[in-house]
Amino acid sequence: MTRSIPLFRGNERVLTFDLGSSGFKQIPRSHPLSYQRLSVVGTIGSGKTTFARKTSNIIHAPHIELDALHWEPNWVEAPNDLFQERVKQSLQGDSWVVDGNYHQVRDIVWSRADTVVWLDYPFRTIIARLAKRTLRRIRTHEQLWNGNQEHIRGLFTRDSVFLWAIRTYRRRRRQYPILFSKPENSHLTVVRLRSPREATEFLSELGQLEDLT
């Protein structure tokens, strides 16, 4: 069954985005949907940061990358209480776009968000993107959060990004629908995008909505 999310300006329907047979809720016509506080989630390699950055540019809102708040220099993880406090401080504004899957701060982010965008791409797409990104970072010595860099030796450890993708891909696909159905998340608009093409179409329509408003 095909479902869609209508986008609104006030009570007027201005655009409709087709989500396919996602099983997620359709927003009632009377609901004035406004994308102001978005959480972008998805398996590692799905392009969350790039998508979130593009979205933040469209809606003119700050982009918050959870990785930057979580990782200290030399790939040391920030203590949970410090990480949570950093996230709370980052979400003080009325409009923002957050990307990341960290369960330690999920309740903080989702309780304040109005929309969750789930990049639910096929595994082959995830792995291909992850390989391209990782090799580029290694080759160019790209500086990440707090001066961290990816190294080729990291590909052959238990912390390999490829092993992480394999371990978490199916788990997240099972987990997210359950999380979305919880009463405490009933206020969220859920947009499930199943391919990079759908993501591009969504961003295009979001840009059109911004032009109208």
N, C-alpha and C positions, 0 to 999 in steps of 0.2 A: 504494500500500500504506500502511496506517495504522500508525504507530508511536506508542509512548507511553513516557513516563518514569515509572516507579513511584517514589513517595516512601516512605521507610522510617523507622521508629522501631526502632532496633536491626536485627534481621533480619525484622521484621514489616512487611509491606506495608500502608500506611495510606491512601494516596491514589494516584491515577493521573492523569497529565496527558497529554492527547492532543496530539501535535505535528503530526498530519497526515502527508503523505508527504514528510518532510524528508530522508530518507536518512541521518539521523544515528543514532548507536549507541543501542541500548536498554540500560539499565543492568541487569546481572544481578540476580536476586532476592537473591543472597547479599551484594550490595554495600550497606553501610549508608550511604545517601546523606544528607549533611548540608550544607545551604547555609550556609557560614560565611565564605567568601571569594569574592565574586562580582565578575566583570568584566562591565559592561553596555556593549555596543557597538551601532553602527547609524549610518546616514547622518545627517548634520546635519538637525535638525528632527524626528527620530523620537521625541523625548521621553526621551532617555537619563537626563538629570538628574532629571526628575520621577519616572521609574520607579525609579531608583537610590535616591532619597530615600525613597520609599514602602517599598522593600524594606528599607532600613536601619532604618526604624522598626519593621518587622515582626520582624526578627531581632535587633533591639537592638544594632546594630553601627554603627561610624562610617561616614559617607558621605564619600568622597574624590572631589572633582571635579577631573579632570586639567586642565581649563581654568584653574582657580584657581592651579595650580602652574606652568603654562606661560606665562601672560600677565603681563608687567610693566606698569606704568602707561604710558599712551599707546600701547597695542597693540604694545609691544615684546616680541618673543619671548625668553624666557630661553635662555641658552646650553644646548646639549644636556647638557653634563656637570652643570650646576647643576640642570636639570630632572630628570635621572635621579637625582641625589642626593636631591632633594626627594621624589620618588616612593618611593625606597627607605626613607627615613625614615618616610613616611606608612604604609607597609605592615608596620610592625614588630609590630602587634597580631595576635592569633589570629583575629580576625573583622573584616571590613570589606566595604564595597560601593564599587567604583570605577566611574566612568563616563567614557568617552572612547575615542577611536580612535587616539591618537598612536602611530605606528609606532616612534618613538624609544624608547618605554618599554614596548612590547608584551611583549617577552620578560621584562622584570622583573615585570610584572603577572601574566602568564599562568603563569609558572613558580611563582608563589606562590598562585595562585587554585585553587579546586576546581571552579568553575562559570563558564561564560561564557553570558550571556543575550544573544542576538542579536535586536534589534528589526528585523525584516525586513519592513517595511510597503510597500504599493504606493506608487509614485512620487506619485500624486495625493494620497495621504494625507500624505506627507512635505511636499510643496509647500504644501498648505493649512495645515498646522500651522506651517510655517516662516514663511509670510506673516503669520499671526495673531500669532505670537510677535514677529517683527521689528517690525511696526507698533505693537504694544503697547509694546515697549521704546523705540521712537523717540518715541512720543506722551507717555509718562510719564517720559522721561529716566531710565529705570531704571539704577541703578548695578550694574555687573557686577564682574568680578574686578579688584581693585586700582584701583577708581575708573573703569574703562573704561566707555564708553557707545557704543551704536550710533547712527549719524546717517544721515539720509536721503541725504546725498551718497555714503555708502558703498555704496548700492544700484547706483550707476552706475560702479563701478570694476571692475578685474580681480579685486579681492578680495571682490566681492559674495557674500553668503551664498547667493544663488540660483544664481549661476554655479558656486559650489563644490558645491552639491547636484547640479546637472546633470552636472558633471565626475566626481563620485565615486560616484554612485548605482550605476551598472552595474558599475563597477570593484570596489566592495566586495562586490557580490553574487557576482562571480566569485572574488574573493580569499578570502573567509572560509572556504568549504568546503575550499579547498586548504590553508589554514593549520590548520584543525581536524584535517586528516588527517595532519599531520606527526607523526613519532614523539615529538618533544619535547612535544607537546600531548596525548598519548594519555591523560594522567591527568585531563583536563578533562571534566566533564559539560557538554554543549552543549544549551542550550534555545533553539530557534528559534521566535520568536513572530511570526506573519504579519499580525497586525492588532491595533489597540488593544483589541478585545474579547478576544482571546486573552491579551493582557497583563493585563487586568483579572481574567480567570479564573485565571491563574497566580498573581497576587498574592493572590487570595481563597483558593486552595488552600494557598498557602504560609502564610497566616495561620492556617488550620485546623491545619496541621502544627505550627506553633509552639504552638498551644493544647494539642495532644496531648502535646507534649514538655515 
